[in-house]
Amino acid sequence: MTNNHLQDQLFSDEGSTTEDFRFDEKTAEVFDDMVHRSVPFYEEMQRMTGEIAADFAVPGTNLVDIGCATGTTLFYLDKMVDQDVRFVGIDNSREMLDKAEQKIKSIQSHREFELKQLNIHKDMGVENASVVTLILTLQFVRPLYRDRVIQKIYDGMKDQGVLVLFEKIVINDSFFNQLFVKYYYEMKKRMGYSEVEIAKKREALENVLIPYRPEENLTLLSKAGFSHIEEIFRWYNFTGIVAVK
């Protein structure tokens, strides 16, 4: 699946000015390549999400992917979750949802899917969910709204429901923080990104992607009411957390 998308060259033009990162049509066109080359162990994140979702999905409930983008997580989960659960994808971007719709149609699944364009900051709600996924999404929610978003997720989940969260993080210790960022940029170079692309994307994301410290994410989940919270993945400045209501 990861080989059928256009190559990400959004930030390859040295002379262009850098604007804030947007999930628009240009981004949607190359998004699958972008995450595959920019996120360490991206496919493993999807596989982990799938096996956890398969253990917690309850027939007759919803599986909700918030910030579903082009539908990659829903695509993976459809293959891994046998239970008769309804899949709901939520995203701010119409362009991303159009891509998700194409991907879901290609599955030819008999499962019920619903894709919703909602402002995650304000309008997003969760209902009757046994599984909720936030794959590299919360980092794009303005900090002012994060408590509210996590609380809405918790309130809309069934007892024993699971939230799977993957995030970019920032480390308290500036020495390690700089080191981990260096390792991350080295990974992006190995995936074919140039120094110019890395620098320009960093600039574009500066005001848009705001990572929390690991303890801030754990506090956020605990405050909302989740009773079991555990880190399940760590790669330098990326983390995965599972939380059960």
Contacts in CASP RR format, 6 or more apart in sequence:
PFRMAT RR
TARGET T0000
AUTHOR 0000-0000-0000
METHOD contacts of the structure
MODEL  1
MTNNHLQDQLFSDEGSTTEDFRFDEKTAEVFDDMVHRSVPFYEEMQRMTG
EIAADFAVPGTNLVDIGCATGTTLFYLDKMVDQDVRFVGIDNSREMLDKA
EQKIKSIQSHREFELKQLNIHKDMGVENASVVTLILTLQFVRPLYRDRVI
QKIYDGMKDQGVLVLFEKIVINDSFFNQLFVKYYYEMKKRMGYSEVEIAK
KREALENVLIPYRPEENLTLLSKAGFSHIEEIFRWYNFTGIVAVK
1 32 0 8 1.000
1 72 0 8 1.000
1 75 0 8 1.000
2 32 0 8 1.000
2 33 0 8 1.000
2 36 0 8 1.000
2 43 0 8 1.000
4 32 0 8 1.000
5 30 0 8 1.000
5 31 0 8 1.000
5 32 0 8 1.000
5 33 0 8 1.000
5 36 0 8 1.000
6 29 0 8 1.000
6 30 0 8 1.000
6 33 0 8 1.000
7 30 0 8 1.000
7 33 0 8 1.000
8 30 0 8 1.000
8 31 0 8 1.000
8 33 0 8 1.000
8 34 0 8 1.000
8 37 0 8 1.000
8 38 0 8 1.000
9 30 0 8 1.000
9 197 0 8 1.000
10 26 0 8 1.000
10 27 0 8 1.000
10 30 0 8 1.000
10 34 0 8 1.000
10 201 0 8 1.000
11 18 0 8 1.000
11 196 0 8 1.000
11 197 0 8 1.000
11 200 0 8 1.000
11 201 0 8 1.000
11 204 0 8 1.000
12 194 0 8 1.000
12 196 0 8 1.000
12 197 0 8 1.000
14 196 0 8 1.000
16 200 0 8 1.000
18 200 0 8 1.000
18 203 0 8 1.000
18 204 0 8 1.000
19 204 0 8 1.000
20 204 0 8 1.000
20 207 0 8 1.000
20 208 0 8 1.000
21 27 0 8 1.000
21 201 0 8 1.000
21 204 0 8 1.000
21 205 0 8 1.000
21 208 0 8 1.000
21 209 0 8 1.000
23 31 0 8 1.000
23 69 0 8 1.000
23 91 0 8 1.000
23 92 0 8 1.000
23 93 0 8 1.000
23 95 0 8 1.000
23 96 0 8 1.000
24 93 0 8 1.000
24 95 0 8 1.000
25 95 0 8 1.000
27 34 0 8 1.000
27 95 0 8 1.000
27 96 0 8 1.000
28 70 0 8 1.000
28 93 0 8 1.000
28 95 0 8 1.000
28 96 0 8 1.000
28 98 0 8 1.000
28 99 0 8 1.000
31 69 0 8 1.000
31 70 0 8 1.000
31 96 0 8 1.000
31 99 0 8 1.000
32 70 0 8 1.000
32 72 0 8 1.000
35 42 0 8 1.000
35 69 0 8 1.000
35 72 0 8 1.000
35 136 0 8 1.000
36 42 0 8 1.000
36 43 0 8 1.000
37 188 0 8 1.000
37 191 0 8 1.000
37 192 0 8 1.000
37 193 0 8 1.000
38 188 0 8 1.000
38 191 0 8 1.000
38 193 0 8 1.000
38 201 0 8 1.000
39 45 0 8 1.000
39 136 0 8 1.000
39 238 0 8 1.000
40 184 0 8 1.000
40 187 0 8 1.000
40 235 0 8 1.000
40 236 0 8 1.000
40 238 0 8 1.000
41 233 0 8 1.000
41 235 0 8 1.000
41 238 0 8 1.000
44 233 0 8 1.000
45 135 0 8 1.000
45 166 0 8 1.000
45 233 0 8 1.000
45 240 0 8 1.000
46 72 0 8 1.000
46 73 0 8 1.000
46 76 0 8 1.000
46 135 0 8 1.000
47 76 0 8 1.000
47 80 0 8 1.000
48 164 0 8 1.000
48 232 0 8 1.000
48 233 0 8 1.000
49 73 0 8 1.000
49 76 0 8 1.000
49 77 0 8 1.000
49 133 0 8 1.000
49 135 0 8 1.000
49 164 0 8 1.000
49 166 0 8 1.000
50 76 0 8 1.000
50 77 0 8 1.000
50 80 0 8 1.000
50 81 0 8 1.000
51 80 0 8 1.000
52 131 0 8 1.000
52 162 0 8 1.000
52 164 0 8 1.000
52 232 0 8 1.000
52 242 0 8 1.000
53 63 0 8 1.000
53 77 0 8 1.000
53 80 0 8 1.000
53 81 0 8 1.000
53 131 0 8 1.000
53 133 0 8 1.000
53 162 0 8 1.000
53 164 0 8 1.000
54 80 0 8 1.000
54 81 0 8 1.000
54 82 0 8 1.000
54 83 0 8 1.000
55 162 0 8 1.000
56 130 0 8 1.000
56 131 0 8 1.000
56 160 0 8 1.000
56 161 0 8 1.000
56 162 0 8 1.000
56 244 0 8 1.000
57 63 0 8 1.000
57 81 0 8 1.000
57 83 0 8 1.000
57 85 0 8 1.000
57 130 0 8 1.000
57 131 0 8 1.000
58 83 0 8 1.000
58 85 0 8 1.000
58 130 0 8 1.000
58 158 0 8 1.000
58 161 0 8 1.000
59 83 0 8 1.000
59 84 0 8 1.000
59 85 0 8 1.000
60 84 0 8 1.000
60 85 0 8 1.000
60 86 0 8 1.000
60 128 0 8 1.000
61 85 0 8 1.000
61 86 0 8 1.000
61 128 0 8 1.000
61 129 0 8 1.000
61 130 0 8 1.000
61 131 0 8 1.000
61 158 0 8 1.000
62 85 0 8 1.000
62 86 0 8 1.000
62 87 0 8 1.000
62 88 0 8 1.000
62 126 0 8 1.000
62 127 0 8 1.000
62 128 0 8 1.000
62 129 0 8 1.000
62 130 0 8 1.000
62 131 0 8 1.000
63 77 0 8 1.000
63 81 0 8 1.000
63 85 0 8 1.000
63 86 0 8 1.000
63 87 0 8 1.000
63 88 0 8 1.000
63 129 0 8 1.000
63 130 0 8 1.000
63 131 0 8 1.000
63 132 0 8 1.000
63 133 0 8 1.000
64 88 0 8 1.000
64 89 0 8 1.000
64 90 0 8 1.000
64 126 0 8 1.000
64 129 0 8 1.000
64 131 0 8 1.000
64 132 0 8 1.000
64 133 0 8 1.000
65 71 0 8 1.000
65 73 0 8 1.000
65 74 0 8 1.000
65 77 0 8 1.000
65 87 0 8 1.000
65 88 0 8 1.000
65 89 0 8 1.000
65 90 0 8 1.000
65 132 0 8 1.000
65 133 0 8 1.000
65 135 0 8 1.000
66 89 0 8 1.000
66 90 0 8 1.000
66 120 0 8 1.000
66 124 0 8 1.000
66 126 0 8 1.000
66 132 0 8 1.000
66 133 0 8 1.000
66 134 0 8 1.000
66 137 0 8 1.000
66 149 0 8 1.000
66 153 0 8 1.000
67 89 0 8 1.000
67 90 0 8 1.000
67 91 0 8 1.000
67 92 0 8 1.000
67 96 0 8 1.000
67 120 0 8 1.000
67 134 0 8 1.000
67 135 0 8 1.000
67 137 0 8 1.000
68 74 0 8 1.000
68 89 0 8 1.000
68 90 0 8 1.000
68 91 0 8 1.000
68 96 0 8 1.000
68 97 0 8 1.000
68 100 0 8 1.000
68 115 0 8 1.000
69 91 0 8 1.000
69 93 0 8 1.000
69 96 0 8 1.000
69 99 0 8 1.000
69 100 0 8 1.000
70 96 0 8 1.000
70 99 0 8 1.000
70 100 0 8 1.000
70 103 0 8 1.000
71 89 0 8 1.000
71 96 0 8 1.000
71 99 0 8 1.000
71 100 0 8 1.000
71 103 0 8 1.000
71 104 0 8 1.000
72 103 0 8 1.000
73 133 0 8 1.000
73 135 0 8 1.000
74 87 0 8 1.000
74 89 0 8 1.000
74 100 0 8 1.000
74 103 0 8 1.000
74 104 0 8 1.000
74 113 0 8 1.000
75 103 0 8 1.000
75 104 0 8 1.000
75 107 0 8 1.000
77 87 0 8 1.000
77 133 0 8 1.000
78 87 0 8 1.000
78 104 0 8 1.000
78 107 0 8 1.000
78 109 0 8 1.000
78 111 0 8 1.000
81 131 0 8 1.000
84 111 0 8 1.000
85 111 0 8 1.000
85 130 0 8 1.000
85 131 0 8 1.000
86 111 0 8 1.000
86 112 0 8 1.000
86 113 0 8 1.000
86 114 0 8 1.000
87 111 0 8 1.000
87 112 0 8 1.000
87 113 0 8 1.000
87 114 0 8 1.000
88 113 0 8 1.000
88 114 0 8 1.000
88 115 0 8 1.000
88 116 0 8 1.000
89 100 0 8 1.000
89 113 0 8 1.000
89 114 0 8 1.000
89 115 0 8 1.000
89 116 0 8 1.000
90 115 0 8 1.000
90 116 0 8 1.000
90 118 0 8 1.000
90 120 0 8 1.000
90 124 0 8 1.000
90 125 0 8 1.000
91 97 0 8 1.000
91 100 0 8 1.000
91 115 0 8 1.000
91 116 0 8 1.000
91 117 0 8 1.000
91 118 0 8 1.000
91 120 0 8 1.000
92 117 0 8 1.000
92 118 0 8 1.000
92 119 0 8 1.000
92 120 0 8 1.000
93 117 0 8 1.000
94 117 0 8 1.000
97 115 0 8 1.000
97 117 0 8 1.000
100 115 0 8 1.000
101 115 0 8 1.000
104 113 0 8 1.000
104 115 0 8 1.000
118 124 0 8 1.000
118 125 0 8 1.000
120 137 0 8 1.000
120 141 0 8 1.000
120 145 0 8 1.000
120 149 0 8 1.000
121 141 0 8 1.000
121 142 0 8 1.000
121 145 0 8 1.000
121 149 0 8 1.000
122 145 0 8 1.000
124 149 0 8 1.000
124 152 0 8 1.000
125 152 0 8 1.000
125 156 0 8 1.000
126 132 0 8 1.000
126 152 0 8 1.000
126 153 0 8 1.000
126 155 0 8 1.000
126 156 0 8 1.000
126 157 0 8 1.000
127 156 0 8 1.000
128 156 0 8 1.000
128 158 0 8 1.000
129 153 0 8 1.000
129 156 0 8 1.000
129 157 0 8 1.000
129 158 0 8 1.000
129 161 0 8 1.000
130 157 0 8 1.000
130 158 0 8 1.000
130 160 0 8 1.000
130 161 0 8 1.000
130 162 0 8 1.000
131 161 0 8 1.000
131 162 0 8 1.000
131 164 0 8 1.000
132 153 0 8 1.000
132 157 0 8 1.000
132 161 0 8 1.000
132 162 0 8 1.000
132 163 0 8 1.000
132 164 0 8 1.000
133 163 0 8 1.000
133 164 0 8 1.000
133 165 0 8 1.000
134 153 0 8 1.000
134 163 0 8 1.000
134 164 0 8 1.000
134 165 0 8 1.000
134 166 0 8 1.000
134 167 0 8 1.000
135 164 0 8 1.000
135 165 0 8 1.000
135 166 0 8 1.000
136 166 0 8 1.000
136 167 0 8 1.000
136 168 0 8 1.000
138 146 0 8 1.000
138 149 0 8 1.000
138 150 0 8 1.000
138 165 0 8 1.000
138 167 0 8 1.000
138 212 0 8 1.000
138 217 0 8 1.000
139 167 0 8 1.000
139 168 0 8 1.000
139 209 0 8 1.000
139 210 0 8 1.000
139 211 0 8 1.000
139 212 0 8 1.000
140 208 0 8 1.000
140 209 0 8 1.000
141 149 0 8 1.000
142 210 0 8 1.000
143 210 0 8 1.000
143 212 0 8 1.000
146 212 0 8 1.000
146 220 0 8 1.000
147 220 0 8 1.000
147 223 0 8 1.000
147 224 0 8 1.000
150 220 0 8 1.000
150 221 0 8 1.000
150 223 0 8 1.000
150 224 0 8 1.000
151 224 0 8 1.000
153 163 0 8 1.000
153 224 0 8 1.000
154 163 0 8 1.000
154 224 0 8 1.000
154 225 0 8 1.000
154 226 0 8 1.000
154 245 0 8 1.000
157 163 0 8 1.000
157 245 0 8 1.000
158 245 0 8 1.000
159 245 0 8 1.000
160 244 0 8 1.000
160 245 0 8 1.000
161 244 0 8 1.000
161 245 0 8 1.000
162 242 0 8 1.000
162 243 0 8 1.000
162 244 0 8 1.000
162 245 0 8 1.000
163 221 0 8 1.000
163 226 0 8 1.000
163 242 0 8 1.000
163 243 0 8 1.000
163 244 0 8 1.000
163 245 0 8 1.000
164 240 0 8 1.000
164 241 0 8 1.000
164 242 0 8 1.000
165 217 0 8 1.000
165 221 0 8 1.000
165 240 0 8 1.000
165 241 0 8 1.000
165 242 0 8 1.000
165 243 0 8 1.000
166 233 0 8 1.000
166 238 0 8 1.000
166 239 0 8 1.000
166 240 0 8 1.000
166 241 0 8 1.000
167 211 0 8 1.000
167 212 0 8 1.000
167 217 0 8 1.000
167 238 0 8 1.000
167 239 0 8 1.000
167 240 0 8 1.000
167 241 0 8 1.000
168 209 0 8 1.000
168 211 0 8 1.000
168 237 0 8 1.000
168 238 0 8 1.000
169 211 0 8 1.000
169 212 0 8 1.000
169 213 0 8 1.000
169 214 0 8 1.000
169 217 0 8 1.000
169 237 0 8 1.000
169 238 0 8 1.000
169 239 0 8 1.000
170 177 0 8 1.000
170 211 0 8 1.000
170 212 0 8 1.000
170 213 0 8 1.000
170 237 0 8 1.000
171 177 0 8 1.000
171 180 0 8 1.000
171 213 0 8 1.000
171 214 0 8 1.000
171 237 0 8 1.000
172 213 0 8 1.000
177 237 0 8 1.000
180 236 0 8 1.000
180 237 0 8 1.000
181 237 0 8 1.000
183 236 0 8 1.000
184 236 0 8 1.000
184 237 0 8 1.000
185 198 0 8 1.000
188 197 0 8 1.000
188 198 0 8 1.000
189 195 0 8 1.000
189 198 0 8 1.000
193 201 0 8 1.000
211 237 0 8 1.000
212 220 0 8 1.000
214 231 0 8 1.000
214 239 0 8 1.000
217 239 0 8 1.000
217 241 0 8 1.000
218 229 0 8 1.000
218 241 0 8 1.000
221 229 0 8 1.000
221 241 0 8 1.000
221 243 0 8 1.000
222 229 0 8 1.000
225 245 0 8 1.000
226 243 0 8 1.000
226 244 0 8 1.000
226 245 0 8 1.000
227 244 0 8 1.000
227 245 0 8 1.000
228 242 0 8 1.000
228 243 0 8 1.000
228 244 0 8 1.000
229 241 0 8 1.000
229 242 0 8 1.000
229 243 0 8 1.000
229 244 0 8 1.000
230 241 0 8 1.000
230 242 0 8 1.000
230 243 0 8 1.000
231 239 0 8 1.000
231 240 0 8 1.000
231 241 0 8 1.000
232 240 0 8 1.000
232 241 0 8 1.000
232 242 0 8 1.000
233 239 0 8 1.000
233 240 0 8 1.000
234 240 0 8 1.000
END
